[in-house]
Amino acid sequence: MQRPVYLRGNQRLIWLLLLIAAVLLLALGIGLRDPWPADEPRFALNAQEMLETGNFWIPHRGGEPYPDKPPVFMWVSAASIALTGSVRLGFLLPSLIGALGTLGLVMDLSRRLYGRRIATLAGIALLTTLQFVLQAKTAQIDMLVTLWTTLGAYGLLRHALLGPARRWWYIGCVAMGLGVITKGVGFLPLLMLPAWGLLARRGQAGRLAWKDLGLGLAALLGTIALWVVPMALITTLGDDPTLTAYRDNILFKQTGERYAESWHHLKPWYYYLVAVIPWAWLPLVLGLPWLIPAWWHRARRLDARVLLPLSGVILLVMFFSLSPGKRGVYVLPGIPLLVLAMAPLLPGLLCKRWLHWLGTALVAVLGGIFLVAGVLGAVGLPALTDLATKYGVSPWLWWIVLGLSAGALLYWLRPRQGMLALAGWLAVFWCLWSTWGYIQLDATRSPRDMMQRVERLTGDDAWLAMPAFDEEFLLQTRQPTVHFGNATPLERQLQRAFAWINQAPHKRWLFIDQGKADELQCAELSRALDLGFQNSDRWWLIPGEAFDACRGDAQAAPLYVVPTSLEASAHG
């Protein structure tokens, strides 16, 4: 097979340049934006509260225990924020570390199995995958979880394919344990155990002794216990019922119950196959027409190097498909395994003419959409200009540049190098998104400016009440702020808020979205200040005097003081 022209030359130099390009691409934009909803502000708030209160064992959100996730991601976020001295600089670092670590593990294992050139191709394949780069630039837990699961798979595959390597098997099990106390699904590499056992019986992979299996699982459980045991002791021996509820929630409701009987993000069983993988795993999925028959031939030859990671991908997608609750990001850990299963086939795949035509067509379609939309927006198409006015953005020039760059790449590289054109266009897209896009969208996605305006309107010594809060507002508040429990029904939150406000109405204000107007009929809403549009809602700032006619109940709900708001107020 003909070697792709863009990989001829010194492989060590190409390897080094790829790693440098990965750091630059994935780190670009750090410091240019605040945490954006839905998840980023919550985890940044968790991390900040750990630093403010010194309570690292039990994550809190606005002073209230946060039971949805274990604490490892928050620990790494807190360390990043502390090291950089800034939420803006620090909150994206855990995902960057996770992405670079995952990339390094995939390339190193590919190098050991197939050589440096295929490892370089595997790195490029991973680095061009849409969901991988998107999550590397998003401060959600999943990229760090993917690092742990990839390290777990690395250790398993080193022992199975390049072993015996018991030390790496144990390291992989420890990594899986860290993955469990990061998000709960760190055990995913164990889904490769059935295929490993079958291949080992046929002499195609190293054997995993029962002793090593037991010690590995003990290492996994021991790593989990490093957090679970102290947490259980703190919550059980104390006399705080909220901590007991936290323990039961994190150990039971957020694990088996959430998987088997999800209460949100409900999707049909085929959701990942139809609505996620076709776009999120681009451009990898473009090669499936050639990969599937090639995998079949490898399967008939019992090629464990391909079958083990491929079985992991298939069972991972099946595992998440069986749960009624689904989010696209859940299947992110499958991408490194898919790249490993593709790795030995990449040189031949890149010689397929029709694959390059598919890449050319995709670049042409995406570039054409951006170019047409940008031009129509620039000339004032009402549907687009109304949308831009609503969200306070004007992306037309940015979109036009994306469209023109697609055309330039296609003209320069021609259809015979369509996959290279696609990789180049994706690099342009991510560079523009991480700079131009961040700057354009930050004022719309982050309420920083709104909360600074709230501080000016209320004065330095005022307090805010935030019923039915969103974490981005708690994160950005500039003055002392209270809320009434995330899971408390809104009616009871408002009763508690009215009682609290009426204790000092001249210094206390209510911050609430205007969609809750029906629940505020007792208030004098003519005194409400319209703060404008933020994150899909319009917001009111209402002075305490407007609630004179509202009857409150101090026992209706708990009251939590947001620790980070006190610190923000102290620093002006």
C-alpha angles and dihedrals in degrees: 000000000000114000112239107259093230092063100051116115138045106355094200090055092046089049091052093046091050092053091048090048090050093053092047095045097045096041095046112115098025107144095022098095145028125241109288128211146286101044108352099074091048094055093042088052091049090052094046092050090052089055093045098045103028090230103133101155097066118036116225132199114204091340093309122107111260109215102174098091139020117252109250096096090047090051092053091045091050091050091049093049091046093049095048096036090225138084090213093055097037110040096075096045097088091057091046090051091047093050096046092045091050091048091050093049093049093048094045094050091045090051092051092048102039113005137265098292094056089043088057091050090049090052091050091048091052094043093053096049109114099220093045094056093039092056092043086061095044124079097226126127095248100081092055090046088052090055090054094045091046091050088049091051090045091055093046093048094045088057095042100041107022101024178090081161105149094164090060091047090055092045089052091052091051088050090052089052090053088050091054093053089046098054111335101253098081090118092073095110088065086072085080092063096090093054090043091054093049093047092046090054089054091049094247097115138029117272123252108219117222089239092054091046091052094046091047093052089046089054089050093050092042091055090051090048091057087076104020097056097051090042092051091049093049094048096040101044095044125083098229111113091200089063091050089052089048091054094050092045098050095042100043117008096045094046123038096005093049091051098043101033108022116185099200142026087043112183136163120265093258094053096110094045094050109025107027118025096049091065106017094055095047130163092021093064091058088075096055096100088063099029097057096060090041091052089049091056090047090049091054088053090047092235100183092191088068102027097055098056091036091055088050092055094047095047092044092056090045091049094054093039091059092060115082091220113075138170124178093237093062092080094053092105088062094067097074090048091050091052090050090051090050097043102094090045097052099090092054092040092056090056092062109109095205092054089059090048089054089051090049092050092050093050090047093050096046094042091047092051092051093044095049093044092048094050093045091049092048092052091049109259101183097225091055098039091050090053091048091050092050093054097034096238136120107196098161099111091043091053093045090053090052091051094047092047089055090053093047093051093048091049092048100043101030123208094292088073098036095137090055089050089051092050090049093048092049089052089052090047094052093045092052093042092051094051115018093028095048093049093046096048104034097086089050098044098038122058092208094117092044093052091048087054090050089055091052093048097047102037131236098285098049126111126217131216116206113190115183088013130191115219095234090066093048089050094052101037113126100199139044109299136186134193135184108231129299095242097040113116112256095242091058092043090056093047089054091044093053091051092049095046094048090058089071109003095169092062103032129080136183120229112196141144117258093239087078093064093116090062091051100058091124091060128088095244093179085080093055117115115225107227094184134232124336129161097346096315140080116234138214131207107201124189118232093244088068090070100059091116094047117101113218135195118212090198096052096090142355119267120224125191111213106235095205091054090060090052092047090050092049090054094047 
